[in-house]
Amino acid sequence: METFFDNQVNALYEKADSITSNFFKAKRKDGNAKVYIPPRFKEEFFSLVDKVNLSLMEDNDNFYGYFLLQMSRDIRFDISSPTAVNFKGAKYVIYFNPIIFLTLNIKQMESTIKHEILHILSLHLIRAKEFRDSHSTLAINLAMNIVVNTYLDHLPPYSVTLEWVNSNYSLKLLPFKPFEYYVEEIQATLDLLEADEDIDDESDTDDSHENTDNSGHSKDKSKDASHNATDPDQDEIIETEYNPEKAHDVWADSSNIDEKTLQRFTEKLIDNAQKGSIPKYIESLISSLKNNKGQLPWNLYLKRLMGTVESNKKKTITRRNRRQPNRLDLRGQLRSHKAKIVIALDISGSISDDEFNQAIKEVLYIVKNYNHELTIIECDSEIRRVYSVKSVKDIKERPSNRGGTSFTPVFEYANHNKINLLVYFTDGKGEEKLLTIPRGYKTLWIISGKGDKLSLKEAYGAVKKLKTIEIKDDSLTMSDVKRDGFSMQDQERLNI
């Protein structure tokens, strides 16, 4: 039996459908037609949203309800998700696409609202900026949605989940990992798929080129594109289906505000929304947000750099040759990276053996999936020793005689040996100006936990802080055993 709520949803959907139909009729007459949303429809639609929010506030998830009360609301038919969010005019704004939103039941509606608020709490509007220039929009969006949807029930059937991504991209991503982990892994897979497409393009005949455009997609499909597709000549469009690649496009419309101010504003909304007990995963997420320093950890930054070094193709027996898939004797190709990596260790500084050994393990873990040559340089005022490393066992004990610090000799070595990446571990104390400027490679400075800042006025690369080693008791007590399943502590540590 249909409830009054269901009847209201159905009636609103019919009105939304009428709005879109009128738009398309006007569009055929005038290419610059606008979507007209009657004030009465807005009033009725947000009355329904109020009922959804009241349902949120009546259960254990009332945090979301009180958070939503502090947000502005608007209707946009051009978003490819039921809800979306950005920051405009000193407020977070949540947008609704009625055509998609009104197909959901009330619990699914609640989940889409929670979804947007979790993006805010996870600082995804800030953290995603770190990857815009180096990663695809699809990889970024899938990664963020995995993170927030892990903690939601009653998701719409098309929602991006860990299981969905693993299944559709043949991955084995682990649960409860940070956003940065997912975006790197997904992007690597997308790169492999792109490499396969490149191989297909190279093997296409002239006839097949006639049927494809420059992007490799069928021309016939592009001609038949529905009204969901964005046309640069169109002022407005209507989205009727969920599209994960475009789901967060409205973030680009956010007001220009510095990250620290946005974080402080978010913390204020959080404080106002805490009217009682909140789930532990939200507690942990809020704690991580308030302790966030707004910087990408050095190890994740290094992983990103590894994706930018010179690339070539390598053979593989796990993938069939794309040009002749029936020839099992021919091996396929995968895109891989080959890099000459130098790890410079300032032996005069305050970096402990524990700190360096842990950092090297992290470096080896990051580069293991790439074709690489790893060289360690021990230096103080001059280079003392150079040797190759393939595993942790190859790391040699550091000499006890240590002098002052000069960074220049390492850069002279790097320039002469035509490396791809230099990772320099130091306490930061050295000369103020390099006598040799780096040429043709990227540099990552990692300051030890006891160090303060880099003495160089111009670093010629990113400067990151090495996390201080914590000595932990490995013994297990019953208080260490979780009684309530996973928490956000398993995942969203912003200050890694």
FINULUM-987568 format. One record per residue (C-alpha): residue number from 1; residue in three letters; x, y, z. Coordinates in nm, 3 decimals. Layout:
<NUM,ALA,<X,Y,Z>>
...
This chain:
<1,MET,<0.000,0.000,0.000>>
<2,GLU,<0.136,0.338,-0.096>>
<3,THR,<0.190,0.588,0.182>>
<4,PHE,<0.122,0.961,0.173>>
<5,PHE,<0.498,1.013,0.132>>
<6,ASP,<0.507,0.784,-0.172>>
<7,ASN,<0.212,0.968,-0.326>>
<8,GLN,<0.387,1.300,-0.273>>
<9,VAL,<0.703,1.162,-0.438>>
<10,ASN,<0.508,1.034,-0.739>>
<11,ALA,<0.326,1.363,-0.783>>
<12,LEU,<0.649,1.560,-0.765>>
<13,TYR,<0.815,1.329,-1.016>>
<14,GLU,<0.534,1.391,-1.264>>
<15,LYS,<0.580,1.766,-1.221>>
<16,ALA,<0.960,1.733,-1.262>>
<17,ASP,<0.907,1.532,-1.577>>
<18,SER,<0.677,1.805,-1.706>>
<19,ILE,<0.945,2.067,-1.634>>
<20,THR,<1.201,1.877,-1.838>>
<21,SER,<0.954,1.814,-2.122>>
<22,ASN,<0.876,2.185,-2.143>>
<23,PHE,<1.248,2.259,-2.150>>
<24,PHE,<1.311,2.026,-2.445>>
<25,LYS,<1.017,2.175,-2.637>>
<26,ALA,<1.155,2.524,-2.578>>
<27,LYS,<1.505,2.406,-2.669>>
<28,ARG,<1.392,2.292,-3.009>>
<29,LYS,<1.254,2.640,-3.077>>
<30,ASP,<1.533,2.835,-2.910>>
<31,GLY,<1.877,2.686,-2.852>>
<32,ASN,<1.932,2.922,-2.560>>
<33,ALA,<1.625,2.811,-2.365>>
<34,LYS,<1.651,2.792,-1.986>>
<35,VAL,<1.505,2.542,-1.742>>
<36,TYR,<1.215,2.709,-1.568>>
<37,ILE,<1.141,2.577,-1.218>>
<38,PRO,<0.808,2.706,-1.084>>
<39,PRO,<0.831,2.847,-0.729>>
<40,ARG,<0.543,2.621,-0.627>>
<41,PHE,<0.744,2.315,-0.734>>
<42,LYS,<1.044,2.429,-0.529>>
<43,GLU,<0.823,2.481,-0.226>>
<44,GLU,<0.669,2.134,-0.254>>
<45,PHE,<1.001,1.966,-0.329>>
<46,PHE,<1.181,2.112,-0.030>>
<47,SER,<0.882,2.028,0.188>>
<48,LEU,<0.953,1.666,0.095>>
<49,VAL,<1.324,1.714,0.170>>
<50,ASP,<1.224,1.847,0.513>>
<51,LYS,<1.039,1.521,0.576>>
<52,VAL,<1.351,1.325,0.479>>
<53,ASN,<1.556,1.540,0.713>>
<54,LEU,<1.303,1.492,0.994>>
<55,SER,<1.345,1.117,0.947>>
<56,LEU,<1.721,1.162,0.980>>
<57,MET,<1.685,1.359,1.301>>
<58,GLU,<1.460,1.100,1.462>>
<59,ASP,<1.717,0.819,1.453>>
<60,ASN,<2.076,0.769,1.566>>
<61,ASP,<2.203,0.961,1.265>>
<62,ASN,<2.062,1.296,1.381>>
<63,PHE,<2.409,1.449,1.329>>
<64,TYR,<2.338,1.448,0.955>>
<65,GLY,<2.000,1.611,1.010>>
<66,TYR,<2.143,1.897,1.216>>
<67,PHE,<2.427,1.940,0.967>>
<68,LEU,<2.179,1.961,0.677>>
<69,LEU,<1.982,2.233,0.859>>
<70,GLN,<2.289,2.458,0.831>>
<71,MET,<2.325,2.408,0.454>>
<72,SER,<2.161,2.603,0.174>>
<73,ARG,<1.950,2.406,-0.076>>
<74,ASP,<1.888,2.439,-0.445>>
<75,ILE,<1.756,2.243,-0.743>>
<76,ARG,<1.974,2.168,-1.045>>
<77,PHE,<1.863,1.944,-1.328>>
<78,ASP,<2.215,1.946,-1.476>>
<79,ILE,<2.385,1.733,-1.208>>
<80,SER,<2.434,1.365,-1.288>>
<81,SER,<2.361,1.240,-0.934>>
<82,PRO,<2.061,1.266,-0.702>>
<83,THR,<2.249,1.514,-0.482>>
<84,ALA,<2.566,1.721,-0.503>>
<85,VAL,<2.741,1.977,-0.287>>
<86,ASN,<2.975,2.274,-0.310>>
<87,PHE,<3.065,2.589,-0.115>>
<88,LYS,<2.902,2.913,-0.231>>
<89,GLY,<2.850,3.247,-0.063>>
<90,ALA,<2.993,3.150,0.277>>
<91,LYS,<2.774,2.838,0.296>>
<92,TYR,<2.777,2.478,0.191>>
<93,VAL,<2.505,2.426,-0.069>>
<94,ILE,<2.340,2.089,-0.132>>
<95,TYR,<2.181,2.048,-0.475>>
<96,PHE,<1.906,1.807,-0.577>>
<97,ASN,<1.827,1.673,-0.923>>
<98,PRO,<1.457,1.584,-0.885>>
<99,ILE,<1.456,1.353,-1.189>>
<100,ILE,<1.713,1.126,-1.020>>
<101,PHE,<1.637,1.196,-0.653>>
<102,LEU,<1.263,1.124,-0.678>>
<103,THR,<1.322,0.771,-0.805>>
<104,LEU,<1.458,0.673,-0.462>>
<105,ASN,<1.280,0.553,-0.150>>
<106,ILE,<1.312,0.755,0.170>>
<107,LYS,<1.603,0.551,0.310>>
<108,GLN,<1.796,0.590,-0.016>>
<109,MET,<1.722,0.963,-0.009>>
<110,GLU,<1.870,0.978,0.340>>
<111,SER,<2.181,0.796,0.220>>
<112,THR,<2.240,1.039,-0.067>>
<113,ILE,<2.228,1.329,0.182>>
<114,LYS,<2.465,1.147,0.418>>
<115,HIS,<2.689,1.078,0.119>>
<116,GLU,<2.737,1.450,0.050>>
<117,ILE,<2.795,1.538,0.416>>
<118,LEU,<3.058,1.263,0.445>>
<119,HIS,<3.241,1.417,0.149>>
<120,ILE,<3.251,1.742,0.347>>
<121,LEU,<3.368,1.575,0.669>>
<122,SER,<3.637,1.387,0.475>>
<123,LEU,<3.765,1.719,0.333>>
<124,HIS,<3.730,1.571,-0.014>>
<125,LEU,<3.662,1.914,-0.163>>
<126,ILE,<4.015,2.005,-0.050>>
<127,ARG,<4.198,1.676,-0.090>>
<128,ALA,<4.076,1.613,-0.444>>
<129,LYS,<4.256,1.929,-0.561>>
<130,GLU,<4.590,1.757,-0.501>>
<131,PHE,<4.514,1.511,-0.782>>
<132,ARG,<4.333,1.718,-1.045>>
<133,ASP,<4.642,1.781,-1.260>>
<134,SER,<4.778,1.427,-1.245>>
<135,HIS,<4.473,1.199,-1.218>>
<136,SER,<4.153,1.155,-1.415>>
<137,THR,<3.821,1.283,-1.286>>
<138,LEU,<3.684,0.929,-1.299>>
<139,ALA,<3.961,0.790,-1.074>>
<140,ILE,<3.916,1.074,-0.824>>
<141,ASN,<3.538,1.039,-0.810>>
<142,LEU,<3.540,0.661,-0.780>>
<143,ALA,<3.796,0.680,-0.498>>
<144,MET,<3.600,0.938,-0.299>>
<145,ASN,<3.275,0.748,-0.342>>
<146,ILE,<3.431,0.423,-0.223>>
<147,VAL,<3.538,0.599,0.097>>
<148,VAL,<3.202,0.750,0.190>>
<149,ASN,<2.977,0.470,0.066>>
<150,THR,<3.161,0.216,0.280>>
<151,TYR,<2.972,0.353,0.580>>
<152,LEU,<2.627,0.386,0.427>>
<153,ASP,<2.334,0.147,0.406>>
<154,HIS,<2.035,0.167,0.172>>
<155,LEU,<2.242,0.296,-0.117>>
<156,PRO,<2.084,0.351,-0.460>>
<157,PRO,<2.146,0.050,-0.686>>
<158,TYR,<2.392,0.236,-0.909>>
<159,SER,<2.614,0.355,-0.623>>
<160,VAL,<2.992,0.319,-0.646>>
<161,THR,<3.110,0.076,-0.380>>
<162,LEU,<3.434,-0.110,-0.315>>
<163,GLU,<3.277,-0.431,-0.443>>
<164,TRP,<3.152,-0.259,-0.758>>
<165,VAL,<3.493,-0.112,-0.843>>
<166,ASN,<3.676,-0.438,-0.771>>
<167,SER,<3.433,-0.626,-0.993>>
<168,ASN,<3.420,-0.381,-1.283>>
<169,TYR,<3.794,-0.308,-1.295>>
<170,SER,<3.926,-0.652,-1.191>>
<171,LEU,<4.092,-0.507,-0.880>>
<172,LYS,<4.151,-0.633,-0.528>>
<173,LEU,<4.127,-0.306,-0.337>>
<174,LEU,<4.122,-0.339,0.040>>
<175,PRO,<3.847,-0.193,0.258>>
<176,PHE,<3.888,0.097,0.503>>
<177,LYS,<4.179,0.262,0.323>>
<178,PRO,<4.228,0.637,0.267>>
<179,PHE,<4.108,0.819,-0.042>>
<180,GLU,<4.465,0.860,-0.168>>
<181,TYR,<4.519,0.483,-0.172>>
<182,TYR,<4.211,0.423,-0.385>>
<183,VAL,<4.278,0.703,-0.632>>
<184,GLU,<4.633,0.581,-0.699>>
<185,GLU,<4.528,0.219,-0.749>>
<186,ILE,<4.232,0.306,-0.971>>
<187,GLN,<4.436,0.547,-1.181>>
<188,ALA,<4.700,0.280,-1.240>>
<189,THR,<4.429,0.049,-1.373>>
<190,LEU,<4.280,0.320,-1.592>>
<191,ASP,<4.628,0.384,-1.734>>
<192,LEU,<4.656,0.017,-1.829>>
<193,LEU,<4.318,0.031,-1.998>>
<194,GLU,<4.426,0.343,-2.184>>
<195,ALA,<4.744,0.166,-2.292>>
<196,ASP,<4.534,-0.115,-2.436>>
<197,GLU,<4.327,0.139,-2.627>>
<198,ASP,<4.648,0.293,-2.762>>
<199,ILE,<4.751,-0.049,-2.891>>
<200,ASP,<4.410,-0.092,-3.053>>
<201,ASP,<4.442,0.250,-3.218>>
<202,GLU,<4.784,0.159,-3.357>>
<203,SER,<4.650,-0.166,-3.502>>
<204,ASP,<4.331,-0.020,-3.651>>
<205,THR,<4.289,-0.042,-4.028>>
<206,ASP,<4.195,0.259,-4.238>>
<207,ASP,<3.839,0.131,-4.247>>
<208,SER,<3.809,0.125,-3.869>>
<209,HIS,<3.948,0.479,-3.848>>
<210,GLU,<3.657,0.598,-4.057>>
<211,ASN,<3.418,0.474,-3.791>>
<212,THR,<3.589,0.630,-3.493>>
<213,ASP,<3.668,0.979,-3.383>>
<214,ASN,<3.991,1.105,-3.226>>
<215,SER,<3.890,0.986,-2.881>>
<216,GLY,<3.845,0.626,-3.000>>
<217,HIS,<3.468,0.629,-2.949>>
<218,SER,<3.218,0.533,-3.213>>
<219,LYS,<3.101,0.825,-3.423>>
<220,ASP,<2.762,0.665,-3.453>>
<221,LYS,<2.728,0.672,-3.075>>
<222,SER,<2.828,1.035,-3.056>>
<223,LYS,<2.562,1.121,-3.312>>
<224,ASP,<2.303,0.937,-3.110>>
<225,ALA,<2.404,1.099,-2.781>>
<226,SER,<2.106,1.167,-2.561>>
<227,HIS,<2.020,1.493,-2.393>>
<228,ASN,<2.244,1.382,-2.104>>
<229,ALA,<2.553,1.472,-2.304>>
<230,THR,<2.709,1.814,-2.256>>
<231,ASP,<2.721,2.033,-2.564>>
<232,PRO,<2.956,2.332,-2.539>>
<233,ASP,<2.701,2.538,-2.733>>
<234,GLN,<2.428,2.461,-2.481>>
<235,ASP,<2.367,2.691,-2.188>>
<236,GLU,<2.173,2.432,-1.992>>
<237,ILE,<2.131,2.055,-2.001>>
<238,ILE,<1.917,1.797,-1.827>>
<239,GLU,<2.076,1.493,-1.662>>
<240,THR,<1.847,1.195,-1.613>>
<241,GLU,<2.095,0.923,-1.516>>
<242,TYR,<2.375,0.881,-1.266>>
<243,ASN,<2.725,0.932,-1.408>>
<244,PRO,<3.013,0.883,-1.160>>
<245,GLU,<3.259,1.072,-1.380>>
<246,LYS,<3.048,1.389,-1.364>>
<247,ALA,<2.895,1.346,-1.019>>
<248,HIS,<3.115,1.610,-0.855>>
<249,ASP,<3.140,1.863,-1.136>>
<250,VAL,<2.961,2.128,-0.926>>
<251,TRP,<3.264,2.140,-0.696>>
<252,ALA,<3.430,2.352,-0.962>>
<253,ASP,<3.161,2.618,-0.905>>
<254,SER,<3.264,2.665,-0.542>>
<255,SER,<3.360,3.010,-0.418>>
<256,ASN,<3.730,3.087,-0.411>>
<257,ILE,<3.823,3.036,-0.047>>
<258,ASP,<4.149,2.929,0.114>>
<259,GLU,<4.165,2.579,0.259>>
<260,LYS,<4.228,2.682,0.620>>
<261,THR,<3.921,2.908,0.622>>
<262,LEU,<3.707,2.635,0.468>>
<263,GLN,<3.827,2.386,0.728>>
<264,ARG,<3.752,2.625,1.014>>
<265,PHE,<3.405,2.686,0.871>>
<266,THR,<3.347,2.311,0.846>>
<267,GLU,<3.453,2.260,1.207>>
<268,LYS,<3.200,2.522,1.317>>
<269,LEU,<2.918,2.341,1.137>>
<270,ILE,<3.029,2.013,1.293>>
<271,ASP,<3.021,2.161,1.644>>
<272,ASN,<2.668,2.293,1.585>>
<273,ALA,<2.551,1.954,1.454>>
<274,GLN,<2.664,1.752,1.757>>
<275,LYS,<2.346,1.746,1.965>>
<276,GLY,<2.398,1.404,2.121>>
<277,SER,<2.584,1.079,2.074>>
<278,ILE,<2.717,1.018,1.725>>
<279,PRO,<2.845,0.700,1.557>>
<280,LYS,<3.206,0.617,1.634>>
<281,TYR,<3.315,0.636,1.270>>
<282,ILE,<3.189,0.997,1.256>>
<283,GLU,<3.371,1.074,1.582>>
<284,SER,<3.693,0.941,1.434>>
<285,LEU,<3.640,1.127,1.108>>
<286,ILE,<3.580,1.454,1.292>>
<287,SER,<3.893,1.399,1.500>>
<288,SER,<4.098,1.341,1.184>>
<289,LEU,<3.954,1.653,1.024>>
<290,LYS,<4.042,1.872,1.321>>
<291,ASN,<4.396,1.732,1.335>>
<292,ASN,<4.449,1.765,0.961>>
<293,LYS,<4.749,1.971,0.854>>
<294,GLY,<4.633,1.996,0.495>>
<295,GLN,<4.939,1.831,0.342>>
<296,LEU,<4.974,1.516,0.135>>
<297,PRO,<5.201,1.268,0.320>>
<298,TRP,<5.546,1.217,0.174>>
<299,ASN,<5.490,0.852,0.084>>
<300,LEU,<5.172,0.926,-0.111>>
<301,TYR,<5.344,1.220,-0.279>>
<302,LEU,<5.630,0.988,-0.380>>
<303,LYS,<5.381,0.741,-0.524>>
<304,ARG,<5.234,1.020,-0.734>>
<305,LEU,<5.581,1.119,-0.858>>
<306,MET,<5.646,0.760,-0.962>>
<307,GLY,<5.355,0.790,-1.201>>
<308,THR,<5.523,1.079,-1.382>>
<309,VAL,<5.861,0.927,-1.469>>
<310,GLU,<5.954,0.802,-1.815>>
<311,SER,<5.739,0.515,-1.940>>
<312,ASN,<5.776,0.233,-2.186>>
<313,LYS,<5.599,-0.093,-2.267>>
<314,LYS,<5.683,-0.433,-2.123>>
<315,LYS,<5.567,-0.776,-2.234>>
<316,THR,<5.327,-0.982,-2.027>>
<317,ILE,<5.195,-1.336,-2.051>>
<318,THR,<4.885,-1.250,-1.848>>
<319,ARG,<4.726,-1.046,-2.127>>
<320,ARG,<4.667,-1.159,-2.484>>
<321,ASN,<4.810,-0.967,-2.776>>
<322,ARG,<4.542,-0.714,-2.873>>
<323,ARG,<4.621,-0.719,-3.244>>
<324,GLN,<4.603,-1.099,-3.267>>
<325,PRO,<4.413,-1.229,-2.959>>
<326,ASN,<4.388,-1.581,-3.099>>
<327,ARG,<4.766,-1.613,-3.123>>
<328,LEU,<4.842,-1.748,-2.777>>
<329,ASP,<5.212,-1.759,-2.864>>
<330,LEU,<5.223,-1.379,-2.883>>
<331,ARG,<5.250,-1.189,-2.559>>
<332,GLY,<5.048,-0.879,-2.484>>
<333,GLN,<5.182,-0.552,-2.350>>
<334,LEU,<5.135,-0.353,-2.032>>
<335,ARG,<5.236,0.004,-1.970>>
<336,SER,<5.514,0.020,-1.712>>
<337,HIS,<5.755,0.280,-1.582>>
<338,LYS,<6.130,0.263,-1.582>>
<339,ALA,<6.309,0.499,-1.350>>
<340,LYS,<6.653,0.564,-1.210>>
<341,ILE,<6.582,0.657,-0.850>>
<342,VAL,<6.840,0.798,-0.611>>
<343,ILE,<6.784,0.799,-0.234>>
<344,ALA,<7.019,1.049,-0.074>>
<345,LEU,<7.075,1.013,0.301>>
<346,ASP,<7.224,1.301,0.497>>
<347,ILE,<7.440,1.103,0.742>>
<348,SER,<7.542,1.419,0.927>>
<349,GLY,<7.191,1.495,1.041>>
<350,SER,<6.955,1.380,1.310>>
<351,ILE,<6.773,1.108,1.114>>
<352,SER,<6.777,0.792,1.323>>
<353,ASP,<6.841,0.446,1.183>>
<354,ASP,<6.484,0.348,1.273>>
<355,GLU,<6.341,0.645,1.087>>
<356,PHE,<6.549,0.584,0.777>>
<357,ASN,<6.496,0.206,0.769>>
<358,GLN,<6.121,0.248,0.798>>
<359,ALA,<6.123,0.512,0.525>>
<360,ILE,<6.330,0.292,0.292>>
<361,LYS,<6.085,0.005,0.341>>
<362,GLU,<5.809,0.243,0.236>>
<363,VAL,<6.007,0.354,-0.069>>
<364,LEU,<6.074,-0.005,-0.174>>
<365,TYR,<5.707,-0.089,-0.134>>
<366,ILE,<5.605,0.205,-0.352>>
<367,VAL,<5.852,0.138,-0.636>>
<368,LYS,<5.817,-0.241,-0.645>>
<369,ASN,<5.551,-0.230,-0.917>>
<370,TYR,<5.768,-0.019,-1.147>>
<371,ASN,<6.078,-0.096,-1.351>>
<372,HIS,<6.341,0.085,-1.151>>
<373,GLU,<6.702,0.111,-1.043>>
<374,LEU,<6.737,0.221,-0.682>>
<375,THR,<7.063,0.376,-0.562>>
<376,ILE,<7.146,0.501,-0.213>>
<377,ILE,<7.393,0.787,-0.163>>
<378,GLU,<7.534,0.853,0.182>>
<379,CYS,<7.660,1.207,0.213>>
<380,ASP,<7.749,1.486,0.452>>
<381,SER,<7.978,1.760,0.324>>
<382,GLU,<8.062,1.523,0.038>>
<383,ILE,<7.945,1.188,-0.099>>
<384,ARG,<8.080,0.906,0.119>>
<385,ARG,<7.930,0.596,-0.038>>
<386,VAL,<7.707,0.496,-0.333>>
<387,TYR,<7.548,0.153,-0.366>>
<388,SER,<7.249,-0.020,-0.528>>
<389,VAL,<6.954,-0.159,-0.336>>
<390,LYS,<6.696,-0.419,-0.435>>
<391,SER,<6.561,-0.506,-0.091>>
<392,VAL,<6.587,-0.401,0.273>>
<393,LYS,<6.862,-0.661,0.320>>
<394,ASP,<7.087,-0.459,0.089>>
<395,ILE,<7.086,-0.152,0.316>>
<396,LYS,<7.430,-0.107,0.473>>
<397,GLU,<7.513,0.012,0.821>>
<398,ARG,<7.582,0.382,0.823>>
<399,PRO,<7.934,0.506,0.902>>
<400,SER,<7.997,0.665,1.239>>
<401,ASN,<8.225,0.945,1.115>>
<402,ARG,<8.002,1.227,1.007>>
<403,GLY,<8.088,1.584,0.907>>
<404,GLY,<7.891,1.893,0.807>>
<405,THR,<7.619,1.903,0.541>>
<406,SER,<7.630,2.014,0.179>>
<407,PHE,<7.348,1.930,-0.063>>
<408,THR,<7.530,2.031,-0.382>>
<409,PRO,<7.746,1.714,-0.430>>
<410,VAL,<7.436,1.497,-0.455>>
<411,PHE,<7.287,1.718,-0.727>>
<412,GLU,<7.618,1.710,-0.916>>
<413,TYR,<7.601,1.329,-0.907>>
<414,ALA,<7.235,1.328,-1.013>>
<415,ASN,<7.297,1.563,-1.306>>
<416,HIS,<7.593,1.357,-1.426>>
<417,ASN,<7.408,1.022,-1.405>>
<418,LYS,<7.084,1.134,-1.572>>
<419,ILE,<6.846,1.010,-1.305>>
<420,ASN,<6.465,1.038,-1.302>>
<421,LEU,<6.391,1.101,-0.937>>
<422,LEU,<6.589,1.217,-0.633>>
<423,VAL,<6.454,1.158,-0.281>>
<424,TYR,<6.665,1.342,-0.024>>
<425,PHE,<6.636,1.246,0.347>>
<426,THR,<6.782,1.518,0.569>>
<427,ASP,<6.729,1.721,0.883>>
<428,GLY,<6.715,2.022,0.653>>
<429,LYS,<7.030,2.195,0.776>>
<430,GLY,<7.271,2.277,0.493>>
<431,GLU,<7.360,2.556,0.253>>
<432,GLU,<7.110,2.827,0.157>>
<433,LYS,<7.175,2.803,-0.217>>
<434,LEU,<7.257,2.509,-0.442>>
<435,LEU,<7.573,2.553,-0.650>>
<436,THR,<7.440,2.299,-0.899>>
<437,ILE,<7.081,2.332,-1.019>>
<438,PRO,<6.894,2.002,-1.084>>
<439,ARG,<6.836,1.922,-1.450>>
<440,GLY,<6.582,1.682,-1.602>>
<441,TYR,<6.454,1.506,-1.288>>
<442,LYS,<6.215,1.558,-1.000>>
<443,THR,<6.323,1.616,-0.641>>
<444,LEU,<6.147,1.528,-0.317>>
<445,TRP,<6.292,1.653,0.012>>
<446,ILE,<6.195,1.459,0.324>>
<447,ILE,<6.275,1.634,0.652>>
<448,SER,<6.334,1.409,0.951>>
<449,GLY,<6.099,1.406,1.245>>
<450,LYS,<6.350,1.608,1.449>>
<451,GLY,<6.419,1.854,1.170>>
<452,ASP,<6.243,2.186,1.129>>
<453,LYS,<6.266,2.317,0.773>>
<454,LEU,<6.491,2.313,0.468>>
<455,SER,<6.773,2.568,0.475>>
<456,LEU,<6.764,2.621,0.098>>
<457,LYS,<6.589,2.936,-0.017>>
<458,GLU,<6.484,2.753,-0.334>>
<459,ALA,<6.422,2.379,-0.299>>
<460,TYR,<6.361,2.290,-0.668>>
<461,GLY,<6.111,2.031,-0.549>>
<462,ALA,<5.848,1.942,-0.289>>
<463,VAL,<5.940,1.945,0.081>>
<464,LYS,<5.763,1.695,0.307>>
<465,LYS,<5.791,1.604,0.675>>
<466,LEU,<5.888,1.253,0.786>>
<467,LYS,<5.654,1.118,1.050>>
<468,THR,<5.825,1.053,1.382>>
<469,ILE,<5.866,0.685,1.471>>
<470,GLU,<5.633,0.571,1.748>>
<471,ILE,<5.742,0.282,1.967>>
<472,LYS,<5.438,0.068,2.036>>
<473,ASP,<5.377,-0.225,2.265>>
<474,ASP,<5.292,-0.524,2.048>>
<475,SER,<5.119,-0.711,2.328>>
<476,LEU,<4.745,-0.758,2.284>>
<477,THR,<4.488,-0.697,2.554>>
<478,MET,<4.113,-0.742,2.544>>
<479,SER,<4.070,-0.364,2.538>>
<480,ASP,<4.241,-0.366,2.197>>
<481,VAL,<3.972,-0.584,2.043>>
<482,LYS,<3.700,-0.391,1.863>>
<483,ARG,<3.349,-0.475,1.972>>
<484,ASP,<3.162,-0.265,1.715>>
<485,GLY,<3.315,-0.358,1.379>>
<486,PHE,<3.532,-0.128,1.172>>
<487,SER,<3.563,0.240,1.246>>
<488,MET,<3.688,0.539,1.052>>
<489,GLN,<4.021,0.490,1.233>>
<490,ASP,<4.080,0.200,0.994>>
<491,GLN,<4.069,0.439,0.707>>
<492,GLU,<4.057,0.814,0.703>>
<493,ARG,<4.374,0.930,0.872>>
<494,LEU,<4.435,1.265,0.710>>
<495,ASN,<4.759,1.342,0.894>>
<496,ILE,<4.944,1.025,0.790>>
